[in-house]
Amino acid sequence: MEDLVPYAVIAHYRCTDEDAGLIQEALLTMREHTVREPGNLAYVVHTAEGPSFILYEQYTDRAAFDAHAASEHFAEYILGTVRPRLTQRDVLFGQVIA
């Protein structure tokens, strides 16, 4: 059996002051759902100046991340609430070096 290589996501979301509270609430709700996914290893939400948020996510492998991105809660909170309100979005993907 092939060894699983953990897959990481680092996202930086920028928004207006007006939308910061709503986005923070959506990201924290998203965290509640995501940490219960079988392939999730970490989902950490950070605040940053701007206003902005930095997310660090880690999954058992790319397939686990793909399942996360296909979930109902991803569609509702990220696609439906967060992304439409962002002024800028930068996302990095990578494999964890063992």
C-alpha positions as CSV (number, residue, x, y, z in Angstrom):
1,M,0.0,0.0,0.0
2,E,1.2,3.5,-0.9
3,D,2.2,5.7,2.0
4,L,-0.1,8.7,2.5
5,V,1.7,12.1,2.2
6,P,0.0,14.8,4.3
7,Y,-1.3,17.7,2.2
8,A,-1.3,21.2,3.5
9,V,-3.2,24.4,2.5
10,I,-2.3,27.9,3.6
11,A,-4.8,30.6,2.6
12,H,-4.8,34.3,3.2
13,Y,-8.2,35.9,2.9
14,R,-8.5,39.7,2.9
15,C,-11.8,41.5,3.4
16,T,-13.4,44.9,4.3
17,D,-13.9,45.9,8.0
18,E,-17.6,45.6,7.3
19,D,-17.4,41.9,6.4
20,A,-14.7,40.8,8.9
21,G,-17.2,39.7,11.6
22,L,-19.3,37.6,9.2
23,I,-16.2,36.0,7.6
24,Q,-14.7,35.2,11.0
25,E,-18.0,33.6,12.1
26,A,-18.2,31.5,8.9
27,L,-14.6,30.4,9.2
28,L,-15.0,29.3,12.8
29,T,-18.2,27.4,11.9
30,M,-16.3,25.8,9.0
31,R,-13.6,24.7,11.4
32,E,-16.2,22.9,13.6
33,H,-17.3,20.9,10.5
34,T,-13.9,20.3,9.1
35,V,-12.2,18.9,12.2
36,R,-14.7,16.1,12.1
37,E,-13.8,15.1,8.6
38,P,-12.0,11.7,8.6
39,G,-9.1,13.0,6.5
40,N,-8.5,16.3,8.4
41,L,-5.4,16.7,10.5
42,A,-5.6,20.4,11.3
43,Y,-7.8,23.5,10.5
44,V,-6.4,26.6,12.3
45,V,-7.9,30.1,11.8
46,H,-5.7,33.1,12.5
47,T,-6.6,36.8,12.4
48,A,-4.2,39.2,10.7
49,E,-4.1,42.9,10.1
50,G,-5.9,44.3,7.2
51,P,-8.5,42.9,8.2
52,S,-7.6,39.5,7.0
53,F,-7.5,35.8,8.0
54,I,-4.9,33.2,7.6
55,L,-5.9,29.5,7.4
56,Y,-3.7,26.6,7.9
57,E,-5.2,23.3,7.0
58,Q,-3.7,19.8,6.8
59,Y,-5.2,16.6,5.4
60,T,-4.0,13.0,5.3
61,D,-3.5,13.3,1.5
62,R,-4.8,15.2,-1.5
63,A,-7.9,13.0,-1.8
64,A,-8.9,14.0,1.7
65,F,-8.6,17.7,0.8
66,D,-10.6,17.1,-2.4
67,A,-13.4,15.4,-0.3
68,H,-13.3,18.5,2.0
69,A,-13.7,20.9,-1.0
70,A,-16.6,18.8,-2.2
71,S,-18.5,18.9,1.1
72,E,-21.8,20.6,1.8
73,H,-20.3,22.8,4.5
74,F,-17.5,24.0,2.1
75,A,-20.2,25.0,-0.4
76,E,-22.3,26.8,2.2
77,Y,-19.6,28.6,4.2
78,I,-16.6,29.0,1.9
79,L,-18.2,29.3,-1.6
80,G,-21.5,30.8,-0.4
81,T,-20.5,33.1,2.4
82,V,-16.7,33.8,2.5
83,R,-15.4,34.0,-1.1
84,P,-18.1,36.4,-2.4
85,R,-17.0,38.9,0.3
86,L,-13.3,38.7,-0.1
87,T,-11.2,41.6,-1.6
88,Q,-8.3,39.3,-2.1
89,R,-7.6,35.6,-1.8
90,D,-4.2,33.8,-1.9
91,V,-3.9,30.1,-1.5
92,L,-0.8,27.8,-1.4
93,F,-1.0,24.0,-1.6
94,G,1.8,21.6,-0.8
95,Q,2.8,18.3,0.5
96,V,4.3,18.0,4.0
97,I,8.0,17.0,3.9
98,A,8.5,14.1,6.3
